[in-house]
């Protein structure tokens, strides 16, 4: 499985930004297992699956500070 995390380019008035995590699979059976596990977990956000490209995308809105820590780390530690 290949995972890619992307952030939007707009910060909203509630100090959040769009985060999209894309999961790419080698087979439909891997995608199906992942999909079912995540549906059972009832995670927040919007999930979509592309059955041709074998990809699942999870979109959420995160606080901008979380994006910053994920991208550059905590330099003050």
PDB file as gemmi writes it, atoms N, CA and C in Angstrom:
CRYST1    1.000    1.000    1.000  90.00  90.00  90.00 P 1                      
ATOM      1  N   UNK A   1       0.853  -1.176   0.000  1.00  0.00           N  
ATOM      2  CA  UNK A   1       0.000   0.000   0.000  1.00  0.00           C  
ATOM      3  C   UNK A   1       0.902   1.242   0.000  1.00  0.00           C  
ATOM      4  N   UNK A   2       0.543   2.189  -0.836  1.00  0.00           N  
ATOM      5  CA  UNK A   2       1.237   3.474  -0.909  1.00  0.00           C  
ATOM      6  C   UNK A   2       0.329   4.544  -0.307  1.00  0.00           C  
ATOM      7  N   UNK A   3       0.888   5.416   0.551  1.00  0.00           N  
ATOM      8  CA  UNK A   3       0.105   6.454   1.228  1.00  0.00           C  
ATOM      9  C   UNK A   3       0.669   7.825   0.877  1.00  0.00           C  
ATOM     10  N   UNK A   4      -0.244   8.757   0.532  1.00  0.00           N  
ATOM     11  CA  UNK A   4       0.164  10.130   0.239  1.00  0.00           C  
ATOM     12  C   UNK A   4      -0.759  11.086   0.995  1.00  0.00           C  
ATOM     13  N   UNK A   5      -0.150  12.059   1.689  1.00  0.00           N  
ATOM     14  CA  UNK A   5      -0.901  13.065   2.439  1.00  0.00           C  
ATOM     15  C   UNK A   5      -0.719  14.423   1.763  1.00  0.00           C  
ATOM     16  N   UNK A   6      -1.833  15.079   1.456  1.00  0.00           N  
ATOM     17  CA  UNK A   6      -1.793  16.399   0.834  1.00  0.00           C  
ATOM     18  C   UNK A   6      -2.646  17.367   1.639  1.00  0.00           C  
ATOM     19  N   UNK A   7      -2.259  18.632   1.618  1.00  0.00           N  
ATOM     20  CA  UNK A   7      -3.021  19.672   2.296  1.00  0.00           C  
ATOM     21  C   UNK A   7      -3.546  20.659   1.270  1.00  0.00           C  
ATOM     22  N   UNK A   8      -4.704  21.242   1.576  1.00  0.00           N  
ATOM     23  CA  UNK A   8      -5.274  22.268   0.727  1.00  0.00           C  
ATOM     24  C   UNK A   8      -4.449  23.536   0.792  1.00  0.00           C  
ATOM     25  N   UNK A   9      -4.867  24.540   0.043  1.00  0.00           N  
ATOM     26  CA  UNK A   9      -4.123  25.793   0.039  1.00  0.00           C  
ATOM     27  C   UNK A   9      -4.913  26.949   0.650  1.00  0.00           C  
ATOM     28  N   UNK A  10      -6.033  26.623   1.315  1.00  0.00           N  
ATOM     29  CA  UNK A  10      -6.850  27.663   1.945  1.00  0.00           C  
ATOM     30  C   UNK A  10      -7.008  27.375   3.435  1.00  0.00           C  
ATOM     31  N   UNK A  11      -6.723  28.377   4.241  1.00  0.00           N  
ATOM     32  CA  UNK A  11      -6.992  28.291   5.670  1.00  0.00           C  
ATOM     33  C   UNK A  11      -8.355  28.930   5.903  1.00  0.00           C  
ATOM     34  N   UNK A  12      -9.222  28.212   6.591  1.00  0.00           N  
ATOM     35  CA  UNK A  12     -10.587  28.676   6.837  1.00  0.00           C  
ATOM     36  C   UNK A  12     -10.658  29.494   8.127  1.00  0.00           C  
ATOM     37  N   UNK A  13     -11.743  30.206   8.299  1.00  0.00           N  
ATOM     38  CA  UNK A  13     -11.883  31.125   9.437  1.00  0.00           C  
ATOM     39  C   UNK A  13     -11.806  30.408  10.788  1.00  0.00           C  
ATOM     40  N   UNK A  14     -12.082  29.099  10.818  1.00  0.00           N  
ATOM     41  CA  UNK A  14     -11.968  28.351  12.073  1.00  0.00           C  
ATOM     42  C   UNK A  14     -10.563  27.767  12.264  1.00  0.00           C  
ATOM     43  N   UNK A  15      -9.574  28.281  11.471  1.00  0.00           N  
ATOM     44  CA  UNK A  15      -8.171  27.881  11.553  1.00  0.00           C  
ATOM     45  C   UNK A  15      -7.955  26.414  11.161  1.00  0.00           C  
ATOM     46  N   UNK A  16      -8.753  25.924  10.202  1.00  0.00           N  
ATOM     47  CA  UNK A  16      -8.571  24.567   9.703  1.00  0.00           C  
ATOM     48  C   UNK A  16      -8.164  24.604   8.231  1.00  0.00           C  
ATOM     49  N   UNK A  17      -7.604  23.485   7.802  1.00  0.00           N  
ATOM     50  CA  UNK A  17      -7.191  23.310   6.413  1.00  0.00           C  
ATOM     51  C   UNK A  17      -7.582  21.899   5.981  1.00  0.00           C  
ATOM     52  N   UNK A  18      -7.880  21.743   4.700  1.00  0.00           N  
ATOM     53  CA  UNK A  18      -8.288  20.442   4.164  1.00  0.00           C  
ATOM     54  C   UNK A  18      -7.075  19.517   4.115  1.00  0.00           C  
ATOM     55  N   UNK A  19      -7.258  18.311   4.633  1.00  0.00           N  
ATOM     56  CA  UNK A  19      -6.222  17.281   4.578  1.00  0.00           C  
ATOM     57  C   UNK A  19      -6.787  16.090   3.818  1.00  0.00           C  
ATOM     58  N   UNK A  20      -6.066  15.643   2.823  1.00  0.00           N  
ATOM     59  CA  UNK A  20      -6.482  14.490   2.035  1.00  0.00           C  
ATOM     60  C   UNK A  20      -5.409  13.419   2.133  1.00  0.00           C  
ATOM     61  N   UNK A  21      -5.810  12.229   2.556  1.00  0.00           N  
ATOM     62  CA  UNK A  21      -4.887  11.107   2.618  1.00  0.00           C  
ATOM     63  C   UNK A  21      -5.359  10.091   1.583  1.00  0.00           C  
ATOM     64  N   UNK A  22      -4.460   9.736   0.670  1.00  0.00           N  
ATOM     65  CA  UNK A  22      -4.779   8.809  -0.406  1.00  0.00           C  
ATOM     66  C   UNK A  22      -4.025   7.503  -0.178  1.00  0.00           C  
ATOM     67  N   UNK A  23      -4.737   6.393  -0.281  1.00  0.00           N  
ATOM     68  CA  UNK A  23      -4.165   5.059  -0.111  1.00  0.00           C  
ATOM     69  C   UNK A  23      -4.277   4.333  -1.452  1.00  0.00           C  
ATOM     70  N   UNK A  24      -3.164   3.834  -1.959  1.00  0.00           N  
ATOM     71  CA  UNK A  24      -3.158   3.129  -3.237  1.00  0.00           C  
ATOM     72  C   UNK A  24      -2.837   1.657  -2.993  1.00  0.00           C  
ATOM     73  N   UNK A  25      -3.645   0.775  -3.581  1.00  0.00           N  
ATOM     74  CA  UNK A  25      -3.538  -0.656  -3.320  1.00  0.00           C  
ATOM     75  C   UNK A  25      -3.084  -1.423  -4.559  1.00  0.00           C  
ATOM     76  N   UNK A  26      -2.587  -2.634  -4.335  1.00  0.00           N  
ATOM     77  CA  UNK A  26      -2.140  -3.509  -5.421  1.00  0.00           C  
ATOM     78  C   UNK A  26      -3.248  -4.414  -5.936  1.00  0.00           C  
ATOM     79  N   UNK A  27      -4.310  -4.570  -5.147  1.00  0.00           N  
ATOM     80  CA  UNK A  27      -5.395  -5.456  -5.570  1.00  0.00           C  
ATOM     81  C   UNK A  27      -6.725  -4.975  -4.995  1.00  0.00           C  
ATOM     82  N   UNK A  28      -7.786  -5.397  -5.631  1.00  0.00           N  
ATOM     83  CA  UNK A  28      -9.125  -5.052  -5.158  1.00  0.00           C  
ATOM     84  C   UNK A  28      -9.398  -5.678  -3.794  1.00  0.00           C  
ATOM     85  N   UNK A  29      -8.856  -6.857  -3.551  1.00  0.00           N  
ATOM     86  CA  UNK A  29      -9.084  -7.505  -2.251  1.00  0.00           C  
ATOM     87  C   UNK A  29      -8.431  -6.715  -1.109  1.00  0.00           C  
ATOM     88  N   UNK A  30      -7.235  -6.135  -1.347  1.00  0.00           N  
ATOM     89  CA  UNK A  30      -6.591  -5.291  -0.334  1.00  0.00           C  
ATOM     90  C   UNK A  30      -7.430  -4.051  -0.063  1.00  0.00           C  
ATOM     91  N   UNK A  31      -7.904  -3.428  -1.140  1.00  0.00           N  
ATOM     92  CA  UNK A  31      -8.741  -2.237  -0.994  1.00  0.00           C  
ATOM     93  C   UNK A  31      -9.999  -2.572  -0.206  1.00  0.00           C  
ATOM     94  N   UNK A  32     -10.636  -3.684  -0.539  1.00  0.00           N  
ATOM     95  CA  UNK A  32     -11.881  -4.082   0.135  1.00  0.00           C  
ATOM     96  C   UNK A  32     -11.656  -4.296   1.631  1.00  0.00           C  
ATOM     97  N   UNK A  33     -10.576  -4.968   1.996  1.00  0.00           N  
ATOM     98  CA  UNK A  33     -10.289  -5.216   3.410  1.00  0.00           C  
ATOM     99  C   UNK A  33     -10.053  -3.894   4.150  1.00  0.00           C  
ATOM    100  N   UNK A  34      -9.253  -3.011   3.550  1.00  0.00           N  
ATOM    101  CA  UNK A  34      -8.984  -1.705   4.140  1.00  0.00           C  
ATOM    102  C   UNK A  34     -10.282  -0.915   4.302  1.00  0.00           C  
ATOM    103  N   UNK A  35     -11.104  -0.905   3.258  1.00  0.00           N  
ATOM    104  CA  UNK A  35     -12.366  -0.169   3.270  1.00  0.00           C  
ATOM    105  C   UNK A  35     -13.256  -0.654   4.413  1.00  0.00           C  
ATOM    106  N   UNK A  36     -13.403  -1.956   4.534  1.00  0.00           N  
ATOM    107  CA  UNK A  36     -14.269  -2.509   5.576  1.00  0.00           C  
ATOM    108  C   UNK A  36     -13.738  -2.189   6.968  1.00  0.00           C  
ATOM    109  N   UNK A  37     -12.436  -2.326   7.169  1.00  0.00           N  
ATOM    110  CA  UNK A  37     -11.841  -2.025   8.476  1.00  0.00           C  
ATOM    111  C   UNK A  37     -12.096  -0.575   8.873  1.00  0.00           C  
ATOM    112  N   UNK A  38     -11.963   0.354   7.909  1.00  0.00           N  
ATOM    113  CA  UNK A  38     -12.150   1.765   8.222  1.00  0.00           C  
ATOM    114  C   UNK A  38     -13.616   2.140   8.372  1.00  0.00           C  
ATOM    115  N   UNK A  39     -14.507   1.475   7.671  1.00  0.00           N  
ATOM    116  CA  UNK A  39     -15.932   1.719   7.857  1.00  0.00           C  
ATOM    117  C   UNK A  39     -16.371   1.232   9.240  1.00  0.00           C  
ATOM    118  N   UNK A  40     -15.828   0.104   9.666  1.00  0.00           N  
ATOM    119  CA  UNK A  40     -16.150  -0.427  10.988  1.00  0.00           C  
ATOM    120  C   UNK A  40     -15.641   0.487  12.095  1.00  0.00           C  
ATOM    121  N   UNK A  41     -14.542   1.193  11.844  1.00  0.00           N  
ATOM    122  CA  UNK A  41     -13.947   2.080  12.854  1.00  0.00           C  
ATOM    123  C   UNK A  41     -14.720   3.392  12.987  1.00  0.00           C  
ATOM    124  N   UNK A  42     -15.609   3.683  12.036  1.00  0.00           N  
ATOM    125  CA  UNK A  42     -16.442   4.890  12.049  1.00  0.00           C  
ATOM    126  C   UNK A  42     -15.613   6.152  12.274  1.00  0.00           C  
ATOM    127  N   UNK A  43     -14.560   6.310  11.491  1.00  0.00           N  
ATOM    128  CA  UNK A  43     -13.707   7.493  11.593  1.00  0.00           C  
ATOM    129  C   UNK A  43     -14.406   8.702  10.987  1.00  0.00           C  
ATOM    130  N   UNK A  44     -14.037   9.879  11.480  1.00  0.00           N  
ATOM    131  CA  UNK A  44     -14.601  11.126  10.964  1.00  0.00           C  
ATOM    132  C   UNK A  44     -14.105  11.394   9.557  1.00  0.00           C  
ATOM    133  N   UNK A  45     -14.775  12.299   8.884  1.00  0.00           N  
ATOM    134  CA  UNK A  45     -14.343  12.724   7.562  1.00  0.00           C  
ATOM    135  C   UNK A  45     -15.116  12.038   6.457  1.00  0.00           C  
ATOM    136  N   UNK A  46     -14.684  12.322   5.233  1.00  0.00           N  
ATOM    137  CA  UNK A  46     -15.337  11.791   4.046  1.00  0.00           C  
ATOM    138  C   UNK A  46     -14.435  10.757   3.390  1.00  0.00           C  
ATOM    139  N   UNK A  47     -14.945   9.546   3.203  1.00  0.00           N  
ATOM    140  CA  UNK A  47     -14.209   8.458   2.578  1.00  0.00           C  
ATOM    141  C   UNK A  47     -14.769   8.210   1.183  1.00  0.00           C  
ATOM    142  N   UNK A  48     -13.887   7.945   0.225  1.00  0.00           N  
ATOM    143  CA  UNK A  48     -14.327   7.536  -1.108  1.00  0.00           C  
ATOM    144  C   UNK A  48     -13.346   6.500  -1.643  1.00  0.00           C  
ATOM    145  N   UNK A  49     -13.856   5.593  -2.483  1.00  0.00           N  
ATOM    146  CA  UNK A  49     -13.021   4.543  -3.064  1.00  0.00           C  
ATOM    147  C   UNK A  49     -13.178   4.549  -4.576  1.00  0.00           C  
ATOM    148  N   UNK A  50     -12.053   4.469  -5.281  1.00  0.00           N  
ATOM    149  CA  UNK A  50     -12.037   4.355  -6.731  1.00  0.00           C  
ATOM    150  C   UNK A  50     -11.672   2.907  -7.061  1.00  0.00           C  
ATOM    151  N   UNK A  51     -12.640   2.153  -7.561  1.00  0.00           N  
ATOM    152  CA  UNK A  51     -12.444   0.729  -7.787  1.00  0.00           C  
ATOM    153  C   UNK A  51     -11.639   0.424  -9.044  1.00  0.00           C  
ATOM    154  N   UNK A  52     -11.497   1.382  -9.937  1.00  0.00           N  
ATOM    155  CA  UNK A  52     -10.677   1.190 -11.133  1.00  0.00           C  
ATOM    156  C   UNK A  52      -9.208   1.469 -10.814  1.00  0.00           C  
ATOM    157  N   UNK A  53      -8.938   2.626 -10.186  1.00  0.00           N  
ATOM    158  CA  UNK A  53      -7.560   3.015  -9.858  1.00  0.00           C  
ATOM    159  C   UNK A  53      -7.045   2.359  -8.580  1.00  0.00           C  
ATOM    160  N   UNK A  54      -7.915   1.637  -7.863  1.00  0.00           N  
ATOM    161  CA  UNK A  54      -7.575   0.964  -6.600  1.00  0.00           C  
ATOM    162  C   UNK A  54      -7.030   1.936  -5.564  1.00  0.00           C  
ATOM    163  N   UNK A  55      -7.777   3.033  -5.368  1.00  0.00           N  
ATOM    164  CA  UNK A  55      -7.387   4.053  -4.398  1.00  0.00           C  
ATOM    165  C   UNK A  55      -8.547   4.370  -3.462  1.00  0.00           C  
ATOM    166  N   UNK A  56      -8.198   4.691  -2.225  1.00  0.00           N  
ATOM    167  CA  UNK A  56      -9.154   5.185  -1.238  1.00  0.00           C  
ATOM    168  C   UNK A  56      -8.653   6.548  -0.803  1.00  0.00           C  
ATOM    169  N   UNK A  57      -9.587   7.503  -0.682  1.00  0.00           N  
ATOM    170  CA  UNK A  57      -9.232   8.848  -0.230  1.00  0.00           C  
ATOM    171  C   UNK A  57     -10.035   9.179   1.023  1.00  0.00           C  
ATOM    172  N   UNK A  58      -9.338   9.769   1.991  1.00  0.00           N  
ATOM    173  CA  UNK A  58      -9.960  10.192   3.245  1.00  0.00           C  
ATOM    174  C   UNK A  58      -9.719  11.690   3.402  1.00  0.00           C  
ATOM    175  N   UNK A  59     -10.795  12.470   3.430  1.00  0.00           N  
ATOM    176  CA  UNK A  59     -10.691  13.923   3.536  1.00  0.00           C  
ATOM    177  C   UNK A  59     -11.226  14.373   4.886  1.00  0.00           C  
ATOM    178  N   UNK A  60     -10.418  15.164   5.593  1.00  0.00           N  
ATOM    179  CA  UNK A  60     -10.826  15.765   6.859  1.00  0.00           C  
ATOM    180  C   UNK A  60     -10.323  17.202   6.877  1.00  0.00           C  
ATOM    181  N   UNK A  61     -10.763  17.936   7.866  1.00  0.00           N  
ATOM    182  CA  UNK A  61     -10.267  19.291   8.093  1.00  0.00           C  
ATOM    183  C   UNK A  61      -9.550  19.295   9.426  1.00  0.00           C  
ATOM    184  N   UNK A  62      -8.292  19.713   9.413  1.00  0.00           N  
ATOM    185  CA  UNK A  62      -7.456  19.686  10.609  1.00  0.00           C  
ATOM    186  C   UNK A  62      -7.025  21.100  10.966  1.00  0.00           C  
ATOM    187  N   UNK A  63      -6.700  21.298  12.228  1.00  0.00           N  
ATOM    188  CA  UNK A  63      -6.179  22.598  12.666  1.00  0.00           C  
ATOM    189  C   UNK A  63      -4.858  22.859  11.956  1.00  0.00           C  
ATOM    190  N   UNK A  64      -4.640  24.092  11.590  1.00  0.00           N  
ATOM    191  CA  UNK A  64      -3.432  24.464  10.855  1.00  0.00           C  
ATOM    192  C   UNK A  64      -2.178  24.073  11.628  1.00  0.00           C  
ATOM    193  N   UNK A  65      -2.193  24.206  12.944  1.00  0.00           N  
ATOM    194  CA  UNK A  65      -1.014  23.854  13.729  1.00  0.00           C  
ATOM    195  C   UNK A  65      -0.674  22.373  13.562  1.00  0.00           C  
ATOM    196  N   UNK A  66      -1.670  21.509  13.441  1.00  0.00           N  
ATOM    197  CA  UNK A  66      -1.399  20.091  13.219  1.00  0.00           C  
ATOM    198  C   UNK A  66      -0.672  19.893  11.886  1.00  0.00           C  
ATOM    199  N   UNK A  67      -1.108  20.611  10.861  1.00  0.00           N  
ATOM    200  CA  UNK A  67      -0.435  20.519   9.564  1.00  0.00           C  
ATOM    201  C   UNK A  67       1.017  20.942   9.696  1.00  0.00           C  
ATOM    202  N   UNK A  68       1.263  22.021  10.396  1.00  0.00           N  
ATOM    203  CA  UNK A  68       2.626  22.520  10.545  1.00  0.00           C  
ATOM    204  C   UNK A  68       3.504  21.490  11.243  1.00  0.00           C  
ATOM    205  N   UNK A  69       3.009  20.904  12.327  1.00  0.00           N  
ATOM    206  CA  UNK A  69       3.816  19.908  13.049  1.00  0.00           C  
ATOM    207  C   UNK A  69       4.066  18.684  12.191  1.00  0.00           C  
ATOM    208  N   UNK A  70       3.094  18.277  11.406  1.00  0.00           N  
ATOM    209  CA  UNK A  70       3.284  17.118  10.534  1.00  0.00           C  
ATOM    210  C   UNK A  70       4.319  17.384   9.447  1.00  0.00           C  
ATOM    211  N   UNK A  71       4.377  18.617   8.963  1.00  0.00           N  
ATOM    212  CA  UNK A  71       5.264  18.950   7.859  1.00  0.00           C  
ATOM    213  C   UNK A  71       6.689  19.271   8.298  1.00  0.00           C  
ATOM    214  N   UNK A  72       6.848  20.028   9.379  1.00  0.00           N  
ATOM    215  CA  UNK A  72       8.194  20.476   9.742  1.00  0.00           C  
ATOM    216  C   UNK A  72       8.674  19.927  11.082  1.00  0.00           C  
ATOM    217  N   UNK A  73       7.808  19.331  11.870  1.00  0.00           N  
ATOM    218  CA  UNK A  73       8.206  18.790  13.160  1.00  0.00           C  
ATOM    219  C   UNK A  73       8.281  19.867  14.224  1.00  0.00           C  
ATOM    220  N   UNK A  74       8.525  19.460  15.424  1.00  0.00           N  
ATOM    221  CA  UNK A  74       8.596  20.373  16.559  1.00  0.00           C  
ATOM    222  C   UNK A  74      10.048  20.816  16.757  1.00  0.00           C  
ATOM    223  N   UNK A  75      10.396  21.987  16.214  1.00  0.00           N  
ATOM    224  CA  UNK A  75      11.767  22.491  16.320  1.00  0.00           C  
ATOM    225  C   UNK A  75      12.068  23.100  17.679  1.00  0.00           C  
ATOM    226  N   UNK A  76      11.058  23.241  18.540  1.00  0.00           N  
ATOM    227  CA  UNK A  76      11.258  23.851  19.851  1.00  0.00           C  
ATOM    228  C   UNK A  76      11.503  22.844  20.959  1.00  0.00           C  
ATOM    229  N   UNK A  77      11.534  21.581  20.602  1.00  0.00           N  
ATOM    230  CA  UNK A  77      11.682  20.540  21.637  1.00  0.00           C  
ATOM    231  C   UNK A  77      13.107  20.467  22.148  1.00  0.00           C  
TER     232      UNK A  77                                                      
END                                                                             
